[in-house]
């Protein structure tokens, strides 16, 4: 199927069947998330891949009791950096340069200019910027899931502070940004499964200049 056909097939699944996503399909989705573009290539987030049923049951109450949390195969928690630091930026740049076989000072001017800008900005800007990068990766993950014919539900309906505490994210310098439940639709019990996909007409959505 084409990309557009896959995107027409997918929808924000409301009821999942509990069927487990094969490991090879999961890994393709994770590969796509890993390859997602981010600002300056920093990838300022981590993704928790949760399949432990006891832990999912603990997460469900802080996610408004949504059934996808416990009926999914895997729950991805996108957790963004709380802030940027020079040390974090250097760590990413040094890894990139090492992998490319380049001297570690190759990107010093870029790194210093970047930190010169970021270092003056408040931490709430840092957290918001990092979360935006996580959302780019989430979008790529949604697309990859559709290509693999795996249902996926992006979710913001949760208490981030409670989830951060449950998963000890603050200790890791992270804040939960979004959830992505992966699994398979229970079409007979999902009211949205057979509904027509509706989006704004292109002439309302796009402005061509």
C-alpha positions in Angstrom: 0.0 0.0 0.0 1.1 3.6 -0.6 1.8 6.1 2.2 -1.5 7.9 1.6 -3.4 4.6 1.7 -1.7 3.6 5.0 -2.5 7.0 6.5 -6.1 6.7 5.4 -6.2 3.2 7.0 -5.0 4.4 10.4 -7.0 6.1 13.0 -6.7 6.9 16.7 -7.9 3.5 17.9 -10.3 3.7 20.9 -10.5 0.0 21.7 -7.7 -2.4 21.4 -7.9 -6.2 21.4 -4.9 -7.1 23.6 -3.2 -8.9 20.7 0.6 -8.6 20.9 2.6 -6.8 18.2 5.3 -9.1 16.8 8.8 -8.1 17.8 10.0 -7.5 14.3 7.1 -5.0 13.7 7.8 -3.3 17.0 11.5 -2.9 16.1 10.7 -1.3 12.7 8.5 1.3 14.5 11.3 1.9 17.0 13.8 2.2 14.2 11.7 4.8 12.5 11.4 6.8 15.8 15.2 6.6 16.2 15.6 8.0 12.7 13.3 10.9 13.2 14.7 14.4 12.6 15.3 16.7 15.5 16.7 20.2 16.0 20.5 20.0 15.6 20.2 16.3 15.8 20.1 16.4 19.6 17.3 13.9 20.1 16.5 15.5 23.5 14.2 12.8 24.8 14.0 9.2 25.6 11.2 6.7 24.8 10.1 4.2 27.4 8.8 1.0 25.8 6.4 -0.6 28.3 4.9 -4.0 28.0 4.8 -5.0 31.7 1.2 -5.6 32.4 1.4 -4.7 36.1 3.1 -1.4 35.3 0.5 -0.6 32.6 -2.2 -1.2 35.2 -0.6 1.4 37.4 -0.4 3.8 34.6 -4.0 3.5 33.6 -5.5 5.5 36.5 -3.2 8.5 35.8 -4.2 8.3 32.1 -7.9 9.0 32.8 -8.6 5.3 32.9 -8.3 4.9 29.2 -8.6 1.3 28.1 -5.9 1.5 25.5 -3.3 1.6 28.3 -4.0 -1.9 29.4 -5.4 -3.3 26.1 -2.4 -2.3 24.0 0.6 -4.5 23.2 3.2 -1.8 24.1 2.9 1.7 25.5 5.5 4.2 24.3 6.2 7.1 26.7 7.9 10.0 25.1 9.9 11.8 27.8 11.7 15.0 26.9 14.7 16.5 28.6 13.8 19.0 31.3 16.5 21.3 30.0 19.5 21.6 27.7 23.0 21.9 29.1 26.4 22.3 27.5 27.4 18.9 28.7 24.3 17.2 27.1 25.0 19.0 23.8 28.7 18.1 23.9 27.9 14.5 24.6 25.6 14.2 21.5 28.0 16.1 19.2 31.0 14.1 20.4 29.2 10.8 19.7 28.2 12.0 16.2 31.7 13.1 15.4 33.2 9.9 16.7 30.8 7.8 14.6 31.8 9.9 11.6 35.5 9.6 12.3 36.0 13.3 12.6 38.0 15.3 15.2 35.9 16.2 18.3 36.5 19.9 17.7 35.0 19.9 14.3 31.7 21.4 15.4 33.0 23.7 18.2 31.8 26.9 16.5 28.3 25.4 15.9 28.1 24.0 19.5 29.2 27.3 21.1 26.8 29.3 19.0 24.0 26.9 19.9 24.7 27.0 23.6 25.2 30.7 23.5 21.5 30.9 22.3 20.0 28.1 24.5 21.9 29.1 27.6 20.2 32.5 27.8 16.7 31.1 27.5 14.5 30.0 30.5 14.1 26.4 31.4 10.4 26.4 30.4 11.5 27.2 26.9 14.0 24.3 27.1 11.4 21.9 28.2 8.9 23.1 25.5 11.5 22.9 22.8 12.6 19.4 23.7 8.9 18.2 23.9 8.4 19.5 20.3 11.3 17.3 19.2 9.7 14.3 20.9 6.4 15.1 19.0 8.3 14.9 15.7 9.5 11.4 16.6 5.9 10.5 17.7 4.6 11.5 14.3 7.2 9.4 12.5 6.3 6.5 14.8 2.6 6.8 13.9 3.4 6.7 10.3 5.7 3.6 10.7 3.0 1.9 12.7 0.5 2.5 9.9 3.0 1.1 7.3 3.3 -2.1 9.5 -0.5 -2.3 9.9 -0.2 -1.8 13.6 -2.8 0.4 15.3 -1.5 3.3 17.3 -3.2 5.8 19.5 -1.4 9.1 20.4 -2.4 10.3 23.8 -2.1 13.4 25.9 -4.9 12.5 28.3 -2.8 11.8 31.4 -1.4 13.5 34.5 2.2 14.2 33.6 3.3 14.9 37.1 1.8 11.6 38.4 3.3 9.7 35.5 6.7 11.3 36.0 6.6 10.2 39.6 5.5 6.7 38.8 8.3 6.2 36.3 10.9 8.1 38.2 11.4 10.4 35.3 12.5 13.5 37.3 15.4 11.6 38.6 16.5 11.1 35.0 16.0 14.8 34.1 13.0 13.9 32.0 9.4 15.0 31.7 6.6 12.9 30.0 5.3 14.6 26.9 3.0 12.1 25.1 2.0 8.5 25.0 1.7 6.2 22.0 -0.3 3.0 22.5 0.5 0.2 20.0 -1.7 -2.8 19.3 -4.6 -4.0 17.2 -8.1 -2.6 16.9 -11.0 -4.4 18.4 -13.2 -3.4 15.5 -16.5 -4.9 16.9 -16.2 -2.8 20.1 -14.6 0.4 18.8 -17.2 2.9 17.9 -14.7 4.8 15.7 -13.4 1.8 13.7 -15.8 2.0 10.7 -16.3 5.8 10.7 -15.3 7.8 7.7 -12.0 9.6 8.1 -12.7 13.3 8.0 -10.1 16.1 7.6 -10.4 19.7 6.6 -10.6 20.3 2.8 -7.2 21.2 1.3 -8.4 24.6 0.3 -9.1 25.4 4.0 -6.0 23.7 5.4 -3.3 25.0 2.9 -2.4 28.5 2.0 -0.3 28.6 -1.2 1.6 31.8 -1.6 
